[in-house]
Amino acid sequence: MTSERDLVKIVVIIVAVLGLVSPVLALDLPGGFAFLRDIDPTIIQDIRYAGANNFMGRPIAGYGAAECVVKREVGLRLKAVQQELARQKLSLKMFDCYRPVRAVADMVAWSKNGTETAAERRYNPAFSKADLFRLGYIATHSGHSTGAAVDLTLVDLTADNSLKFDPAKDYADCTAPVAVRAPEGSVDMGTGYDCSDAKGHTAASAITPAQKRWRARLVAAMAEQGFANYSKEWWHFSLPGAAGPAYDFPIGRAR
């Protein structure tokens, strides 16, 4: 029979082991940065570059956890946006936040690897991935690396958002109707996230009136808190004045 003293020893050992493991799994952030979930846990997170549901089809360098990390000021403003949206039964959904410099380098190397799969072409159906940087769809020096830029969309909390991405399914490209492209559990903005195409430009004309209204609603909600949209990506917003140096610390899980 295990004595009370033995049980105490076991507990001490477990605590000690967890103390050794947690620095590997968790992350101490540089000053000024914060986990968005610590600021507002109601904001939905779907951090694409931490998994396989993205234009590279695999986790991208530096994304050790599916966590949104931002400058604290950015997070507080996102919280204010979320509070206003909640009154309309809507929510923000984060696709990408802080992006390590090593992730950008990974993207550059991927664009030059000389191969292109059908799954990759879903994100840039009109041209080769080698042209993504030249055409301004991916930056070699990303504002995301400063913690002041985010990629996001809107979720209608009254809708059925249960459809999930299936990596084994052959989806249509990102410009196709919402019923046949990869599901995102969000409102229909006219294209999928990270769609490198003219149809993904915020002011694109080749989308429906309803899709235009959703984009305008997102831009207006973000502008209320000072965020500026990037014209070639309806999902990309930055906070002027919040950017600083680019960082390369890896993304780990929140403590």
CYANA upper distance limits for C-alpha pairs under 8 A (distance plus 0.5 A):
  2 THR  CA      6 ASP  CA      6.62
  2 THR  CA      7 LEU  CA      7.30
  3 SER  CA      7 LEU  CA      6.86
  4 GLU  CA      8 VAL  CA      6.81
  5 ARG  CA      9 LYS  CA      6.89
  6 ASP  CA     10 ILE  CA      6.76
  7 LEU  CA     11 VAL  CA      6.76
  8 VAL  CA     12 VAL  CA      6.74
  9 LYS  CA     13 ILE  CA      6.72
 10 ILE  CA     14 ILE  CA      6.74
 11 VAL  CA     15 VAL  CA      6.70
 12 VAL  CA     16 ALA  CA      6.64
 13 ILE  CA     17 VAL  CA      6.66
 14 ILE  CA     18 LEU  CA      6.69
 15 VAL  CA     19 GLY  CA      6.63
 16 ALA  CA     20 LEU  CA      6.98
 17 VAL  CA     21 VAL  CA      6.79
 18 LEU  CA     22 SER  CA      6.35
 19 GLY  CA     23 PRO  CA      7.90
 20 LEU  CA     24 VAL  CA      8.39
 21 VAL  CA     25 LEU  CA      7.17
 22 SER  CA     26 ALA  CA      6.03
 23 PRO  CA     27 LEU  CA      7.15
 25 LEU  CA    252 GLY  CA      6.70
 25 LEU  CA    253 ARG  CA      6.69
 26 ALA  CA    252 GLY  CA      5.89
 26 ALA  CA    253 ARG  CA      5.40
 26 ALA  CA    254 ALA  CA      6.17
 26 ALA  CA    255 ARG  CA      5.91
 27 LEU  CA    251 ILE  CA      7.69
 27 LEU  CA    252 GLY  CA      5.62
 27 LEU  CA    253 ARG  CA      6.71
 27 LEU  CA    254 ALA  CA      6.82
 27 LEU  CA    255 ARG  CA      7.44
 29 LEU  CA     33 PHE  CA      6.45
 29 LEU  CA     34 ALA  CA      7.25
 32 GLY  CA     71 LYS  CA      6.09
 32 GLY  CA     72 ARG  CA      6.25
 33 PHE  CA     69 VAL  CA      7.29
 33 PHE  CA     70 VAL  CA      6.02
 33 PHE  CA     71 LYS  CA      4.82
 33 PHE  CA     72 ARG  CA      5.83
 33 PHE  CA    147 GLY  CA      7.88
 34 ALA  CA     38 ASP  CA      7.76
 34 ALA  CA     39 ILE  CA      8.20
 34 ALA  CA     69 VAL  CA      6.20
 34 ALA  CA     70 VAL  CA      6.15
 34 ALA  CA     71 LYS  CA      6.60
 34 ALA  CA     72 ARG  CA      5.91
 34 ALA  CA     75 GLY  CA      8.03
 35 PHE  CA     39 ILE  CA      7.45
 35 PHE  CA     67 GLU  CA      7.62
 35 PHE  CA     68 CYS  CA      6.49
 35 PHE  CA     69 VAL  CA      5.12
 35 PHE  CA     70 VAL  CA      7.01
 35 PHE  CA    254 ALA  CA      7.15
 36 LEU  CA     40 ASP  CA      6.52
 36 LEU  CA     41 PRO  CA      7.62
 36 LEU  CA     67 GLU  CA      8.37
 36 LEU  CA     68 CYS  CA      6.11
 36 LEU  CA     69 VAL  CA      6.33
 36 LEU  CA     70 VAL  CA      7.07
 36 LEU  CA     75 GLY  CA      6.28
 37 ARG  CA     41 PRO  CA      4.69
 37 ARG  CA     42 THR  CA      8.06
 37 ARG  CA     43 ILE  CA      7.81
 37 ARG  CA     68 CYS  CA      7.96
 39 ILE  CA     75 GLY  CA      6.95
 39 ILE  CA     76 LEU  CA      7.25
 39 ILE  CA     79 LYS  CA      7.60
 40 ASP  CA     75 GLY  CA      8.35
 40 ASP  CA     79 LYS  CA      6.32
 42 THR  CA     91 SER  CA      8.48
 43 ILE  CA     79 LYS  CA      8.31
 43 ILE  CA     82 GLN  CA      7.37
 43 ILE  CA     91 SER  CA      6.92
 43 ILE  CA     92 LEU  CA      6.13
 43 ILE  CA     93 LYS  CA      6.71
 43 ILE  CA     94 MET  CA      8.01
 44 ILE  CA     91 SER  CA      7.60
 44 ILE  CA     92 LEU  CA      6.69
 44 ILE  CA     93 LYS  CA      5.04
 44 ILE  CA     94 MET  CA      6.77
 45 GLN  CA     66 ALA  CA      8.42
 45 GLN  CA     67 GLU  CA      7.92
 45 GLN  CA     68 CYS  CA      7.57
 45 GLN  CA     93 LYS  CA      5.92
 45 GLN  CA     94 MET  CA      5.25
 45 GLN  CA     95 PHE  CA      7.10
 46 ASP  CA     66 ALA  CA      7.76
 46 ASP  CA     93 LYS  CA      7.23
 46 ASP  CA     94 MET  CA      6.25
 46 ASP  CA     95 PHE  CA      5.66
 46 ASP  CA     96 ASP  CA      8.35
 47 ILE  CA     51 GLY  CA      8.26
 47 ILE  CA     66 ALA  CA      5.62
 47 ILE  CA     67 GLU  CA      6.99
 47 ILE  CA     68 CYS  CA      7.42
 47 ILE  CA     94 MET  CA      7.00
 47 ILE  CA     95 PHE  CA      5.10
 47 ILE  CA     96 ASP  CA      5.89
 48 ARG  CA     52 ALA  CA      7.76
 48 ARG  CA     53 ASN  CA      6.27
 48 ARG  CA     54 ASN  CA      6.26
 48 ARG  CA     66 ALA  CA      8.06
 48 ARG  CA     95 PHE  CA      6.22
 48 ARG  CA     96 ASP  CA      7.29
 49 TYR  CA     53 ASN  CA      7.87
 49 TYR  CA     54 ASN  CA      6.69
 49 TYR  CA     58 ARG  CA      7.98
 49 TYR  CA     59 PRO  CA      5.94
 49 TYR  CA     60 ILE  CA      5.97
 49 TYR  CA     63 TYR  CA      7.10
 49 TYR  CA     66 ALA  CA      8.28
 49 TYR  CA     96 ASP  CA      7.82
 50 ALA  CA     58 ARG  CA      8.29
 50 ALA  CA     59 PRO  CA      5.25
 50 ALA  CA     60 ILE  CA      6.82
 50 ALA  CA     63 TYR  CA      5.50
 50 ALA  CA     64 GLY  CA      7.07
 50 ALA  CA     65 ALA  CA      6.48
 50 ALA  CA     66 ALA  CA      5.71
 51 GLY  CA     57 GLY  CA      8.31
 51 GLY  CA     58 ARG  CA      6.23
 51 GLY  CA     59 PRO  CA      5.03
 51 GLY  CA     60 ILE  CA      8.20
 51 GLY  CA     66 ALA  CA      8.27
 52 ALA  CA     56 MET  CA      7.97
 52 ALA  CA     57 GLY  CA      5.06
 52 ALA  CA     58 ARG  CA      4.49
 52 ALA  CA     59 PRO  CA      6.16
 52 ALA  CA    167 PRO  CA      8.21
 53 ASN  CA     57 GLY  CA      6.43
 53 ASN  CA     58 ARG  CA      7.64
 53 ASN  CA    165 PHE  CA      7.82
 53 ASN  CA    167 PRO  CA      7.82
 54 ASN  CA     58 ARG  CA      7.51
 54 ASN  CA    194 ASP  CA      8.37
 55 PHE  CA    119 ALA  CA      8.23
 55 PHE  CA    120 GLU  CA      5.88
 55 PHE  CA    122 ARG  CA      8.35
 55 PHE  CA    123 TYR  CA      6.49
 55 PHE  CA    194 ASP  CA      7.85
 56 MET  CA     60 ILE  CA      8.18
 56 MET  CA    107 MET  CA      8.41
 56 MET  CA    110 TRP  CA      7.98
 56 MET  CA    120 GLU  CA      6.87
 57 GLY  CA    119 ALA  CA      8.07
 57 GLY  CA    120 GLU  CA      7.60
 59 PRO  CA     63 TYR  CA      7.25
 60 ILE  CA    103 ALA  CA      6.38
 60 ILE  CA    106 ASP  CA      7.32
 60 ILE  CA    107 MET  CA      8.30
 61 ALA  CA    102 ARG  CA      6.56
 61 ALA  CA    103 ALA  CA      5.25
 61 ALA  CA    106 ASP  CA      6.70
 62 GLY  CA     99 ARG  CA      8.31
 62 GLY  CA    100 PRO  CA      6.43
 62 GLY  CA    102 ARG  CA      6.77
 62 GLY  CA    103 ALA  CA      6.24
 62 GLY  CA    248 ASP  CA      8.41
 62 GLY  CA    249 PHE  CA      7.93
 62 GLY  CA    250 PRO  CA      5.00
 62 GLY  CA    251 ILE  CA      6.46
 63 TYR  CA    100 PRO  CA      8.44
 63 TYR  CA    103 ALA  CA      8.21
 63 TYR  CA    250 PRO  CA      6.75
 63 TYR  CA    251 ILE  CA      5.61
 63 TYR  CA    252 GLY  CA      7.69
 64 GLY  CA    250 PRO  CA      7.19
 64 GLY  CA    251 ILE  CA      5.80
 64 GLY  CA    252 GLY  CA      5.61
 64 GLY  CA    253 ARG  CA      8.01
 65 ALA  CA    251 ILE  CA      6.41
 65 ALA  CA    252 GLY  CA      5.40
 65 ALA  CA    253 ARG  CA      5.80
 66 ALA  CA    251 ILE  CA      8.46
 66 ALA  CA    252 GLY  CA      8.39
 66 ALA  CA    253 ARG  CA      7.81
 67 GLU  CA    251 ILE  CA      7.52
 67 GLU  CA    252 GLY  CA      7.68
 67 GLU  CA    253 ARG  CA      6.77
 67 GLU  CA    254 ALA  CA      7.93
 68 CYS  CA     94 MET  CA      7.75
 68 CYS  CA     96 ASP  CA      7.16
 68 CYS  CA     97 CYS  CA      5.81
 68 CYS  CA     98 TYR  CA      7.37
 69 VAL  CA     97 CYS  CA      6.33
 69 VAL  CA     98 TYR  CA      5.82
 69 VAL  CA    147 GLY  CA      7.66
 69 VAL  CA    251 ILE  CA      8.12
 70 VAL  CA     74 VAL  CA      6.73
 70 VAL  CA     75 GLY  CA      6.57
 70 VAL  CA     97 CYS  CA      6.60
 70 VAL  CA     98 TYR  CA      6.08
 70 VAL  CA    147 GLY  CA      5.22
 70 VAL  CA    148 ALA  CA      7.04
 70 VAL  CA    149 ALA  CA      8.47
 71 LYS  CA     75 GLY  CA      6.87
 71 LYS  CA    146 THR  CA      8.49
 71 LYS  CA    147 GLY  CA      5.60
 71 LYS  CA    148 ALA  CA      6.58
 71 LYS  CA    242 ALA  CA      8.13
 72 ARG  CA     76 LEU  CA      6.70
 73 GLU  CA     77 ARG  CA      6.83
 73 GLU  CA    242 ALA  CA      8.01
 74 VAL  CA     78 LEU  CA      6.68
 74 VAL  CA    147 GLY  CA      8.48
 74 VAL  CA    148 ALA  CA      6.84
 74 VAL  CA    239 LEU  CA      7.37
 74 VAL  CA    242 ALA  CA      8.02
 75 GLY  CA     79 LYS  CA      6.69
 76 LEU  CA     80 ALA  CA      6.94
 77 ARG  CA     81 VAL  CA      6.84
 77 ARG  CA    225 GLN  CA      6.40
 78 LEU  CA     82 GLN  CA      6.62
 78 LEU  CA    222 MET  CA      8.45
 78 LEU  CA    225 GLN  CA      8.25
 79 LYS  CA     83 GLN  CA      6.69
 80 ALA  CA     84 GLU  CA      7.02
 80 ALA  CA    225 GLN  CA      7.86
 81 VAL  CA     85 LEU  CA      6.76
 81 VAL  CA    221 ALA  CA      6.79
 81 VAL  CA    222 MET  CA      6.98
 81 VAL  CA    224 GLU  CA      8.17
 81 VAL  CA    225 GLN  CA      7.30
 82 GLN  CA     86 ALA  CA      6.49
 82 GLN  CA     91 SER  CA      6.59
 82 GLN  CA     92 LEU  CA      6.78
 83 GLN  CA     87 ARG  CA      7.42
 84 GLU  CA     88 GLN  CA      7.77
 85 LEU  CA     89 LYS  CA      6.95
 85 LEU  CA     90 LEU  CA      5.52
 85 LEU  CA     91 SER  CA      6.37
 85 LEU  CA     92 LEU  CA      8.27
 85 LEU  CA    221 ALA  CA      8.28
 86 ALA  CA     90 LEU  CA      5.73
 86 ALA  CA     91 SER  CA      6.63
 89 LYS  CA    156 ASP  CA      7.01
 89 LYS  CA    157 LEU  CA      6.04
 89 LYS  CA    158 THR  CA      7.28
 90 LEU  CA    154 LEU  CA      7.20
 90 LEU  CA    155 VAL  CA      6.07
 90 LEU  CA    156 ASP  CA      5.32
 90 LEU  CA    157 LEU  CA      5.91
 91 SER  CA    154 LEU  CA      6.21
 91 SER  CA    155 VAL  CA      5.58
 91 SER  CA    156 ASP  CA      7.21
 91 SER  CA    157 LEU  CA      7.34
 92 LEU  CA    152 LEU  CA      7.21
 92 LEU  CA    153 THR  CA      6.35
 92 LEU  CA    154 LEU  CA      5.36
 92 LEU  CA    155 VAL  CA      6.66
 93 LYS  CA    152 LEU  CA      5.93
 93 LYS  CA    153 THR  CA      5.79
 93 LYS  CA    154 LEU  CA      6.40
 93 LYS  CA    155 VAL  CA      7.03
 93 LYS  CA    186 SER  CA      8.32
 94 MET  CA    150 VAL  CA      7.92
 94 MET  CA    151 ASP  CA      6.60
 94 MET  CA    152 LEU  CA      4.93
 94 MET  CA    153 THR  CA      7.25
 95 PHE  CA    150 VAL  CA      8.19
 95 PHE  CA    151 ASP  CA      5.78
 95 PHE  CA    152 LEU  CA      5.75
 95 PHE  CA    153 THR  CA      8.25
 95 PHE  CA    193 TYR  CA      8.49
 96 ASP  CA    150 VAL  CA      6.19
 96 ASP  CA    151 ASP  CA      5.45
 96 ASP  CA    152 LEU  CA      7.55
 97 CYS  CA    144 HIS  CA      6.73
 97 CYS  CA    147 GLY  CA      7.24
 97 CYS  CA    148 ALA  CA      8.47
 97 CYS  CA    149 ALA  CA      6.78
 97 CYS  CA    150 VAL  CA      4.95
 97 CYS  CA    151 ASP  CA      6.87
 98 TYR  CA    144 HIS  CA      5.42
 98 TYR  CA    145 SER  CA      5.94
 98 TYR  CA    146 THR  CA      7.29
 98 TYR  CA    147 GLY  CA      5.06
 98 TYR  CA    148 ALA  CA      7.88
 98 TYR  CA    149 ALA  CA      7.52
 98 TYR  CA    150 VAL  CA      7.70
 99 ARG  CA    103 ALA  CA      6.95
 99 ARG  CA    104 VAL  CA      7.95
 99 ARG  CA    142 SER  CA      8.35
 99 ARG  CA    144 HIS  CA      5.59
 99 ARG  CA    145 SER  CA      5.18
 99 ARG  CA    146 THR  CA      8.38
 99 ARG  CA    147 GLY  CA      7.89
 99 ARG  CA    248 ASP  CA      8.32
100 PRO  CA    104 VAL  CA      7.42
100 PRO  CA    144 HIS  CA      8.34
100 PRO  CA    145 SER  CA      5.88
100 PRO  CA    246 ALA  CA      8.45
100 PRO  CA    247 TYR  CA      6.47
100 PRO  CA    248 ASP  CA      4.83
100 PRO  CA    249 PHE  CA      6.54
100 PRO  CA    250 PRO  CA      6.73
100 PRO  CA    251 ILE  CA      8.20
101 VAL  CA    105 ALA  CA      6.92
101 VAL  CA    141 HIS  CA      8.41
101 VAL  CA    142 SER  CA      8.40
101 VAL  CA    145 SER  CA      6.50
101 VAL  CA    246 ALA  CA      7.46
101 VAL  CA    247 TYR  CA      6.70
101 VAL  CA    248 ASP  CA      5.27
102 ARG  CA    106 ASP  CA      6.64
102 ARG  CA    248 ASP  CA      6.73
103 ALA  CA    107 MET  CA      6.80
104 VAL  CA    108 VAL  CA      6.82
104 VAL  CA    139 ALA  CA      8.32
104 VAL  CA    140 THR  CA      6.94
104 VAL  CA    141 HIS  CA      7.88
104 VAL  CA    142 SER  CA      7.70
105 ALA  CA    109 ALA  CA      6.75
105 ALA  CA    140 THR  CA      8.02
106 ASP  CA    110 TRP  CA      6.63
107 MET  CA    111 SER  CA      6.69
108 VAL  CA    112 LYS  CA      7.09
108 VAL  CA    140 THR  CA      7.61
109 ALA  CA    113 ASN  CA      6.76
111 SER  CA    129 LYS  CA      6.15
111 SER  CA    130 ALA  CA      5.53
111 SER  CA    132 LEU  CA      8.10
112 LYS  CA    130 ALA  CA      6.45
116 GLU  CA    120 GLU  CA      6.76
116 GLU  CA    121 ARG  CA      7.43
116 GLU  CA    128 SER  CA      8.49
116 GLU  CA    129 LYS  CA      7.90
117 THR  CA    121 ARG  CA      6.85
118 ALA  CA    122 ARG  CA      7.13
119 ALA  CA    123 TYR  CA      8.36
119 ALA  CA    170 ASP  CA      8.37
120 GLU  CA    124 ASN  CA      7.93
121 ARG  CA    125 PRO  CA      5.74
121 ARG  CA    128 SER  CA      8.34
121 ARG  CA    129 LYS  CA      8.24
121 ARG  CA    173 ASP  CA      7.85
122 ARG  CA    171 TYR  CA      8.42
122 ARG  CA    172 ALA  CA      7.23
122 ARG  CA    173 ASP  CA      4.49
122 ARG  CA    174 CYS  CA      6.17
123 TYR  CA    173 ASP  CA      6.88
123 TYR  CA    174 CYS  CA      6.11
123 TYR  CA    194 ASP  CA      7.03
123 TYR  CA    195 CYS  CA      5.40
123 TYR  CA    196 SER  CA      6.43
124 ASN  CA    128 SER  CA      7.51
124 ASN  CA    129 LYS  CA      7.30
124 ASN  CA    173 ASP  CA      8.47
124 ASN  CA    174 CYS  CA      8.26
124 ASN  CA    195 CYS  CA      6.79
124 ASN  CA    196 SER  CA      5.43
124 ASN  CA    197 ASP  CA      6.69
125 PRO  CA    173 ASP  CA      7.17
125 PRO  CA    174 CYS  CA      8.38
125 PRO  CA    196 SER  CA      8.43
125 PRO  CA    197 ASP  CA      7.94
126 ALA  CA    197 ASP  CA      7.37
127 PHE  CA    131 ASP  CA      7.54
128 SER  CA    132 LEU  CA      7.89
131 ASP  CA    135 LEU  CA      6.52
132 LEU  CA    136 GLY  CA      6.82
132 LEU  CA    137 TYR  CA      5.72
132 LEU  CA    138 ILE  CA      6.38
132 LEU  CA    196 SER  CA      7.99
133 PHE  CA    137 TYR  CA      6.34
133 PHE  CA    138 ILE  CA      5.46
133 PHE  CA    139 ALA  CA      6.42
133 PHE  CA    140 THR  CA      7.60
136 GLY  CA    232 LYS  CA      8.45
137 TYR  CA    196 SER  CA      6.59
137 TYR  CA    232 LYS  CA      7.69
137 TYR  CA    233 GLU  CA      8.39
138 ILE  CA    142 SER  CA      8.33
141 HIS  CA    145 SER  CA      8.37
142 SER  CA    146 THR  CA      8.24
143 GLY  CA    147 GLY  CA      7.68
143 GLY  CA    148 ALA  CA      7.03
143 GLY  CA    149 ALA  CA      6.16
143 GLY  CA    238 SER  CA      8.16
143 GLY  CA    243 ALA  CA      7.72
143 GLY  CA    246 ALA  CA      8.14
144 HIS  CA    148 ALA  CA      6.61
144 HIS  CA    149 ALA  CA      5.16
144 HIS  CA    150 VAL  CA      7.05
145 SER  CA    149 ALA  CA      8.43
145 SER  CA    245 PRO  CA      8.42
145 SER  CA    246 ALA  CA      5.32
145 SER  CA    247 TYR  CA      5.99
145 SER  CA    248 ASP  CA      7.74
146 THR  CA    243 ALA  CA      5.90
146 THR  CA    244 GLY  CA      6.11
146 THR  CA    245 PRO  CA      6.20
146 THR  CA    246 ALA  CA      5.06
146 THR  CA    247 TYR  CA      6.61
147 GLY  CA    243 ALA  CA      7.33
148 ALA  CA    238 SER  CA      6.16
148 ALA  CA    239 LEU  CA      6.19
148 ALA  CA    240 PRO  CA      8.41
148 ALA  CA    242 ALA  CA      6.13
148 ALA  CA    243 ALA  CA      5.66
149 ALA  CA    236 HIS  CA      7.75
149 ALA  CA    237 PHE  CA      6.19
149 ALA  CA    238 SER  CA      4.62
149 ALA  CA    239 LEU  CA      7.04
150 VAL  CA    236 HIS  CA      6.38
150 VAL  CA    237 PHE  CA      5.96
150 VAL  CA    238 SER  CA      6.78
151 ASP  CA    235 TRP  CA      5.59
151 ASP  CA    236 HIS  CA      5.02
151 ASP  CA    237 PHE  CA      6.83
152 LEU  CA    235 TRP  CA      5.62
152 LEU  CA    236 HIS  CA      7.18
152 LEU  CA    237 PHE  CA      8.45
153 THR  CA    186 SER  CA      7.55
153 THR  CA    187 VAL  CA      8.25
153 THR  CA    218 LEU  CA      7.73
153 THR  CA    235 TRP  CA      6.47
154 LEU  CA    186 SER  CA      6.39
154 LEU  CA    187 VAL  CA      6.49
154 LEU  CA    218 LEU  CA      7.39
155 VAL  CA    185 GLY  CA      7.49
155 VAL  CA    186 SER  CA      4.85
155 VAL  CA    187 VAL  CA      6.03
156 ASP  CA    186 SER  CA      7.05
156 ASP  CA    187 VAL  CA      6.72
157 LEU  CA    161 ASN  CA      8.49
160 ASP  CA    185 GLY  CA      8.40
161 ASN  CA    185 GLY  CA      4.94
161 ASN  CA    186 SER  CA      7.14
162 SER  CA    185 GLY  CA      7.08
163 LEU  CA    183 PRO  CA      6.65
163 LEU  CA    184 GLU  CA      8.08
163 LEU  CA    185 GLY  CA      6.90
164 LYS  CA    183 PRO  CA      6.57
164 LYS  CA    184 GLU  CA      7.58
164 LYS  CA    185 GLY  CA      7.76
165 PHE  CA    182 ALA  CA      6.68
165 PHE  CA    183 PRO  CA      6.26
165 PHE  CA    184 GLU  CA      7.73
171 TYR  CA    180 VAL  CA      6.68
171 TYR  CA    181 ARG  CA      5.64
171 TYR  CA    182 ALA  CA      6.16
172 ALA  CA    176 ALA  CA      6.62
172 ALA  CA    180 VAL  CA      6.14
172 ALA  CA    181 ARG  CA      5.19
172 ALA  CA    182 ALA  CA      7.74
173 ASP  CA    181 ARG  CA      6.46
174 CYS  CA    181 ARG  CA      6.47
174 CYS  CA    182 ALA  CA      8.00
174 CYS  CA    191 THR  CA      5.88
174 CYS  CA    192 GLY  CA      5.41
174 CYS  CA    193 TYR  CA      8.15
174 CYS  CA    195 CYS  CA      6.11
175 THR  CA    181 ARG  CA      8.24
175 THR  CA    190 GLY  CA      7.56
175 THR  CA    191 THR  CA      5.41
175 THR  CA    192 GLY  CA      7.42
175 THR  CA    195 CYS  CA      7.72
175 THR  CA    197 ASP  CA      8.19
175 THR  CA    199 LYS  CA      7.25
175 THR  CA    200 GLY  CA      8.36
176 ALA  CA    180 VAL  CA      7.11
176 ALA  CA    181 ARG  CA      6.38
176 ALA  CA    191 THR  CA      7.56
177 PRO  CA    181 ARG  CA      6.95
177 PRO  CA    190 GLY  CA      7.92
177 PRO  CA    191 THR  CA      8.32
178 VAL  CA    182 ALA  CA      8.15
178 VAL  CA    183 PRO  CA      7.88
178 VAL  CA    188 ASP  CA      7.07
178 VAL  CA    190 GLY  CA      7.90
178 VAL  CA    191 THR  CA      8.04
179 ALA  CA    183 PRO  CA      8.39
181 ARG  CA    192 GLY  CA      7.93
182 ALA  CA    192 GLY  CA      7.86
184 GLU  CA    192 GLY  CA      7.99
187 VAL  CA    214 TRP  CA      8.00
188 ASP  CA    211 GLN  CA      6.67
188 ASP  CA    214 TRP  CA      8.10
189 MET  CA    211 GLN  CA      5.43
189 MET  CA    212 LYS  CA      7.81
189 MET  CA    214 TRP  CA      6.74
189 MET  CA    215 ARG  CA      6.72
190 GLY  CA    199 LYS  CA      7.95
190 GLY  CA    200 GLY  CA      7.97
190 GLY  CA    207 ILE  CA      6.28
190 GLY  CA    208 THR  CA      7.83
190 GLY  CA    211 GLN  CA      5.99
190 GLY  CA    212 LYS  CA      8.42
191 THR  CA    195 CYS  CA      6.90
191 THR  CA    199 LYS  CA      7.39
191 THR  CA    200 GLY  CA      6.47
193 TYR  CA    235 TRP  CA      7.52
194 ASP  CA    233 GLU  CA      8.12
195 CYS  CA    200 GLY  CA      6.31
195 CYS  CA    233 GLU  CA      8.45
196 SER  CA    200 GLY  CA      7.00
197 ASP  CA    201 HIS  CA      7.69
198 ALA  CA    204 ALA  CA      7.15
198 ALA  CA    232 LYS  CA      7.92
199 LYS  CA    204 ALA  CA      5.88
199 LYS  CA    205 SER  CA      8.05
199 LYS  CA    206 ALA  CA      6.75
199 LYS  CA    207 ILE  CA      7.66
200 GLY  CA    204 ALA  CA      7.26
200 GLY  CA    232 LYS  CA      6.99
200 GLY  CA    233 GLU  CA      6.17
200 GLY  CA    234 TRP  CA      6.76
201 HIS  CA    231 SER  CA      6.23
201 HIS  CA    232 LYS  CA      4.58
201 HIS  CA    233 GLU  CA      5.59
201 HIS  CA    234 TRP  CA      6.40
202 THR  CA    215 ARG  CA      7.45
202 THR  CA    230 TYR  CA      8.23
202 THR  CA    231 SER  CA      5.86
202 THR  CA    232 LYS  CA      6.61
202 THR  CA    233 GLU  CA      6.33
202 THR  CA    234 TRP  CA      4.80
203 ALA  CA    212 LYS  CA      8.27
203 ALA  CA    231 SER  CA      7.69
207 ILE  CA    211 GLN  CA      6.72
207 ILE  CA    212 LYS  CA      7.22
208 THR  CA    212 LYS  CA      6.80
209 PRO  CA    213 ARG  CA      6.74
210 ALA  CA    214 TRP  CA      6.91
211 GLN  CA    215 ARG  CA      6.83
212 LYS  CA    216 ALA  CA      6.64
213 ARG  CA    217 ARG  CA      6.51
214 TRP  CA    218 LEU  CA      6.76
215 ARG  CA    219 VAL  CA      6.69
215 ARG  CA    234 TRP  CA      7.26
216 ALA  CA    220 ALA  CA      6.49
217 ARG  CA    221 ALA  CA      6.61
218 LEU  CA    222 MET  CA      6.72
219 VAL  CA    223 ALA  CA      6.47
219 VAL  CA    228 ALA  CA      8.44
219 VAL  CA    229 ASN  CA      7.26
220 ALA  CA    224 GLU  CA      6.78
221 ALA  CA    225 GLN  CA      7.89
222 MET  CA    226 GLY  CA      7.16
222 MET  CA    227 PHE  CA      5.76
222 MET  CA    228 ALA  CA      7.94
222 MET  CA    237 PHE  CA      8.37
223 ALA  CA    227 PHE  CA      5.38
223 ALA  CA    228 ALA  CA      6.81
226 GLY  CA    239 LEU  CA      6.86
226 GLY  CA    240 PRO  CA      8.01
227 PHE  CA    237 PHE  CA      6.44
227 PHE  CA    238 SER  CA      5.92
227 PHE  CA    239 LEU  CA      5.20
227 PHE  CA    240 PRO  CA      7.49
228 ALA  CA    237 PHE  CA      5.85
228 ALA  CA    238 SER  CA      5.90
228 ALA  CA    239 LEU  CA      6.79
228 ALA  CA    240 PRO  CA      7.72
229 ASN  CA    233 GLU  CA      8.20
229 ASN  CA    234 TRP  CA      7.53
229 ASN  CA    235 TRP  CA      8.20
229 ASN  CA    236 HIS  CA      6.30
229 ASN  CA    237 PHE  CA      4.95
229 ASN  CA    238 SER  CA      7.14
230 TYR  CA    234 TRP  CA      7.42
230 TYR  CA    236 HIS  CA      6.14
230 TYR  CA    237 PHE  CA      6.66
230 TYR  CA    238 SER  CA      8.42
239 LEU  CA    243 ALA  CA      7.91
